[in-house]
Amino acid sequence: MNATARKELNRHVKNGADIMKGHADEPELVRDVLADLMHYCTAKGIDFTRELDSAERHYTAEQAGDV
C-alpha cells in the first residue's frame, strides 16, 4: 500500500474511532449504527442491502490501495 493510500486508510480508521468514543461495547455500537442506517434507508426509499454491497466493494478497493 502506498503512502497516500495508507494516509487515507488511517483517516477512515480515525473517523470510525471518533464515532465510537465513550462507548464501552463497540460491537453493540456498530450494530446500532447499522440499524440506524437501515431505518434511514427505509424512510428515504434507499436499498440498504445494495448500498452495503457497494460499500463492501469500496472497502475492498481501499484496502487494496485502488482508491
Protein Blocks (a to p, Z undefined) as FASTA:
>chain_A
ZZklmmmmmmmmmmmmmmmgoiablmlmmmmmmmmmmmmmmmnopafklmmmmmmmmmmm
mmnopZZ
